[in-house]
Amino acid sequence: MDFGQLTVELIFGFFSLLLVTRFLGKTQITQLTAFDFISALIMGELLGNAIYDDDTGIVKVFYAITVWGLLIFAIQFLGQKSILFRNLLEGTPSLVIQKGVINRQALKKNRMNINELLNLLRIKDVFSVREVEYAILEANGSLTVLRKPEFDTPTLSDLKIPFKSKSLPKLLVSDGTILSDELLKANLSESWLRNELKLQGYTDINNIFYAEWREEDGLFVIEK
């Protein structure tokens, strides 16, 4: 195979997969169900075979990725419209611990043993089944845990401690570059930022690696 053709097909295939992934949505990345896992494997295999087959050109690469992407999209669309179809493809959550009691039938149904359950609990910082009121095995294999009240982490409301609302921090300087869009979102100006930096002893923007601003805390700066 000509290296120039291979390079073009690799670049084209990379951006095609990227576009298909963005088109299908973020759930393809964050909520990897069995269906999503198979879809990702097949899509990668289609691209790999298409690229390293001398008789396959860019048009066929694009066609293979497009058809498979549209098929996944169609199935996702049907899943949004039909609960039955959605459950068939993605599966349903299983209650593996109910009112502090392990549901052995649910474990058996999901082909899970007690060691695997304990491992998933430890990932959730739970080291004893006695601390758990409910545990749900989600369709993507993760475990959602509701602790018993006596083992749950107390909140400020529980402790009657006054609290203030929080806001998301805005990244204003990254590696010596002022992010004008973030300043605009925060209703701040560049002159205000430079003045605040001077008040903290920073005179050269190029020496600042990271600077974030949060309404309740002000400006936080890390130098290079």
Secondary structure, 3 states (H helix, E strand, C coil): CCHHHHHHHHHHHHHHHHHHHHHHCCHHHHCCCHHHHHHHHHHHHHHHHHHCCCCCCHHHHHHHHHHHHHHHHHHHHHHHHCHHHHHHHHCCCEEEEECCEECHHHHHHCCCCHHHHHHHHHHCCCCCHHHEEEEEECCCCCEEEEECHHHCCCCCCCCCCCCCCCCCCEEEEECCEECHHHHHHCCCCHHHHHHHHHHCCCCCHHHEEEEEEECCCEEEEEEC
